[in-house]
């Protein structure tokens, strides 16, 4: 059982220094208790018997397993689990994926400790929460869609507009070098399923129709020269 008037928090993020710092900050806030943390989502989900925290803070970009996949697995096993995505990504597609996976909220790591604790309290009581910066992202998405020009339809003219994550860039380069899905998984210490998910996202973002198209894209925007 949770302590009276206290919100227990469990953090899942592969960045140790960030986790330790966040634990220290939350431990000093009245009404909060750190139930624990995990730096490896695969180990966490494999050993999870019953959620012991009121709210789980989950990063999205983790090498062993994405926060989207972890959230989906947790909410399928334990539908009442309350999850707050805590990430650096402010792109609409990540917000959508986390919400579809079962997250109750989404907030950026750049948010103030005051906003973060407010978000945690909201989610702990059964409400939903989107960070102030994320609300702007959703507003811009709607605004663009009503003007008839969506971000996905725009032709990328540089690396930034392609919105590839660091992990997707790594995989793009390896695909361009003609590595198989299995070889990429072994190279990056991730599952083949995760590679396939990234591969699908890369094709979608770059608008490439084939591996040859991906190779040309990687060469055009200088990803191969920097690898």
C-alpha positions as CSV (number, residue, x, y, z in Angstrom):
1,X,0.0,0.0,0.0
2,X,1.1,3.6,-0.6
3,X,1.8,5.9,2.3
4,X,-1.0,8.2,3.2
5,X,-0.8,11.5,1.2
6,X,2.4,10.5,-0.5
7,X,2.8,9.8,-4.2
8,X,5.3,7.0,-4.9
9,X,7.3,7.4,-8.1
10,X,9.4,4.9,-10.1
11,X,11.8,6.1,-12.8
12,X,12.8,4.1,-15.8
13,X,15.6,5.8,-17.8
14,X,19.0,4.7,-19.1
15,X,20.8,7.9,-18.1
16,X,22.2,7.2,-14.7
17,X,23.2,10.8,-13.8
18,X,19.8,12.1,-14.8
19,X,18.0,9.5,-12.8
20,X,20.1,10.1,-9.7
21,X,19.6,13.9,-10.0
22,X,15.8,13.5,-10.4
23,X,15.6,11.1,-7.5
24,X,17.4,13.7,-5.3
25,X,15.1,16.5,-6.4
26,X,11.8,14.5,-5.9
27,X,13.0,13.2,-2.6
28,X,13.1,16.8,-1.3
29,X,9.6,17.6,-2.4
30,X,7.0,17.1,0.3
31,X,4.5,14.4,-0.5
32,X,6.7,12.4,-2.8
33,X,8.5,9.1,-2.3
34,X,10.9,7.4,-4.6
35,X,9.8,3.8,-5.0
36,X,12.9,2.9,-7.1
37,X,14.4,3.2,-10.5
38,X,15.7,1.1,-13.3
39,X,18.3,1.9,-15.9
40,X,17.3,-1.1,-18.1
41,X,13.7,-1.4,-19.3
42,X,14.2,-5.0,-20.4
43,X,15.3,-6.1,-17.0
44,X,12.5,-4.1,-15.4
45,X,9.7,-5.6,-17.4
46,X,11.0,-9.1,-17.1
47,X,11.1,-8.9,-13.3
48,X,7.9,-6.9,-12.9
49,X,5.4,-8.8,-10.8
50,X,3.1,-6.1,-9.6
51,X,3.5,-2.3,-10.0
52,X,4.4,-0.9,-6.6
53,X,4.4,2.8,-7.5
54,X,1.6,5.3,-8.1
55,X,3.3,6.8,-11.1
56,X,6.0,5.6,-13.5
57,X,8.2,8.1,-15.2
58,X,9.4,6.6,-18.5
59,X,12.0,7.9,-21.0
60,X,11.3,7.2,-24.7
61,X,14.7,6.7,-26.3
62,X,16.4,3.8,-24.5
63,X,18.8,1.4,-26.2
64,X,17.4,-1.9,-24.8
65,X,13.7,-1.1,-25.4
66,X,11.9,2.0,-26.4
67,X,9.6,3.7,-23.9
68,X,6.7,3.2,-26.2
69,X,7.1,-0.6,-26.2
70,X,7.7,-0.6,-22.5
71,X,4.6,1.4,-21.9
72,X,2.5,-0.8,-24.1
73,X,3.7,-4.0,-22.3
74,X,3.1,-2.5,-18.9
75,X,-0.4,-1.3,-19.6
76,X,-1.4,-4.5,-21.3
77,X,-0.4,-6.5,-18.2
78,X,-1.6,-4.0,-15.7
79,X,-4.3,-1.7,-17.3
80,X,-4.5,0.6,-14.2
81,X,-0.8,1.5,-14.4
82,X,-0.2,5.3,-14.5
83,X,2.6,6.3,-16.8
84,X,4.1,9.8,-17.5
85,X,6.4,10.0,-20.4
86,X,9.5,12.1,-19.5
87,X,11.6,12.8,-22.5
88,X,13.5,15.2,-24.6
89,X,11.4,14.6,-27.7
90,X,8.8,17.2,-28.5
91,X,7.7,15.8,-31.9
92,X,4.0,15.1,-32.3
93,X,4.6,11.5,-33.4
94,X,6.1,10.5,-30.1
95,X,3.3,12.1,-28.1
96,X,0.8,10.2,-30.2
97,X,2.7,6.9,-29.9
98,X,3.0,7.1,-26.1
99,X,-0.7,8.0,-25.6
100,X,-1.7,5.1,-27.9
101,X,0.6,2.8,-25.9
102,X,-1.3,3.8,-22.7
103,X,0.6,6.7,-21.1
104,X,-1.5,9.1,-19.0
105,X,0.8,12.1,-19.7
106,X,3.7,13.5,-21.6
107,X,6.2,16.1,-20.4
108,X,9.7,17.3,-21.5
109,X,12.8,16.9,-19.4
110,X,13.3,20.6,-19.7
111,X,10.2,21.3,-17.6
112,X,10.5,22.9,-14.2
113,X,10.4,20.7,-11.1
114,X,7.2,22.5,-10.2
115,X,5.5,21.5,-13.4
116,X,6.8,17.9,-13.2
117,X,5.5,17.4,-9.7
118,X,2.2,18.9,-10.7
119,X,2.0,16.5,-13.6
120,X,2.8,13.6,-11.4
121,X,0.1,14.5,-8.8
122,X,-2.5,15.0,-11.6
123,X,-1.8,11.5,-13.1
124,X,-1.7,9.9,-9.6
125,X,-5.3,11.1,-9.1
126,X,-6.4,9.6,-12.4
127,X,-6.2,12.7,-14.6
128,X,-4.3,13.2,-17.8
129,X,-1.5,15.7,-18.3
130,X,0.3,17.3,-21.3
131,X,3.3,19.6,-20.6
132,X,2.9,23.2,-21.6
133,X,5.5,22.8,-24.4
134,X,3.6,19.7,-25.7
135,X,0.3,21.6,-25.8
136,X,2.0,24.0,-28.2
137,X,3.1,21.1,-30.3
138,X,-0.4,19.8,-30.6
139,X,-1.7,23.3,-31.3
140,X,0.8,23.7,-34.1
141,X,-0.2,20.3,-35.5
142,X,-3.8,21.2,-35.7
143,X,-3.0,24.6,-37.1
144,X,-0.9,23.1,-39.9
145,X,-3.5,20.5,-40.7
146,X,-6.3,23.1,-41.0
147,X,-4.1,25.1,-43.4
148,X,-3.7,22.0,-45.6
149,X,0.0,21.7,-45.1
150,X,1.1,18.9,-42.7
151,X,4.6,18.5,-41.4
152,X,4.7,15.0,-42.9
153,X,3.9,16.4,-46.4
154,X,6.7,19.0,-46.3
155,X,9.8,18.1,-48.4
156,X,12.8,18.0,-46.0
157,X,15.6,20.3,-47.1
158,X,18.1,19.5,-44.4
159,X,18.9,17.0,-41.6
160,X,16.9,18.8,-39.0
161,X,13.6,18.8,-41.0
162,X,13.8,15.1,-41.4
163,X,13.4,14.8,-37.6
164,X,15.5,11.6,-37.3
165,X,16.4,10.6,-33.8
166,X,20.1,9.8,-33.0
167,X,19.2,6.1,-32.9
168,X,17.4,6.3,-36.3
169,X,20.5,8.0,-37.8
170,X,22.7,5.2,-36.5
171,X,20.4,2.6,-38.1
172,X,20.0,4.6,-41.3
173,X,23.8,4.6,-41.8
174,X,24.0,0.8,-41.1
175,X,21.2,0.1,-43.6
176,X,23.0,2.2,-46.2
177,X,26.1,0.1,-45.5
178,X,24.0,-2.9,-46.4
179,X,23.9,-4.5,-43.0
180,X,21.0,-6.9,-42.4
181,X,18.4,-6.5,-39.6
182,X,20.2,-9.2,-37.6
183,X,23.6,-7.5,-38.0
184,X,22.2,-4.1,-37.0
185,X,20.6,-5.6,-33.9
186,X,23.9,-7.2,-32.9
187,X,25.9,-4.1,-33.7
188,X,23.7,-1.8,-31.5
189,X,22.8,-4.4,-28.9
190,X,19.0,-4.2,-29.5
191,X,16.4,-6.6,-30.6
192,X,15.6,-7.3,-34.3
193,X,12.0,-6.2,-33.6
194,X,13.3,-2.8,-32.4
195,X,15.4,-2.5,-35.5
196,X,12.4,-3.2,-37.7
197,X,10.4,-0.5,-35.8
198,X,13.1,2.1,-36.4
199,X,13.4,0.9,-40.0
200,X,9.7,1.5,-40.6
201,X,9.9,5.0,-39.0
202,X,13.0,5.9,-41.1
203,X,11.2,4.9,-44.4
204,X,8.2,7.0,-43.3
205,X,10.2,10.1,-42.4
206,X,12.5,10.1,-45.4
207,X,9.8,9.1,-47.9
208,X,12.3,6.6,-49.4
209,X,10.8,3.7,-51.3
210,X,13.7,1.2,-51.1
211,X,17.1,0.6,-49.5
212,X,18.7,2.2,-52.5
213,X,16.6,5.3,-51.8
214,X,17.7,5.3,-48.1
215,X,21.3,5.1,-49.2
216,X,20.9,8.0,-51.5
217,X,19.2,10.0,-48.8
218,X,22.0,9.2,-46.3
219,X,24.6,10.2,-48.8
220,X,22.8,13.4,-49.9
221,X,22.5,14.8,-46.3
222,X,26.0,13.8,-45.3
223,X,25.2,11.0,-42.8
224,X,27.7,8.6,-44.4
225,X,30.6,11.1,-44.4
226,X,30.1,11.7,-40.7
227,X,29.9,8.0,-39.8
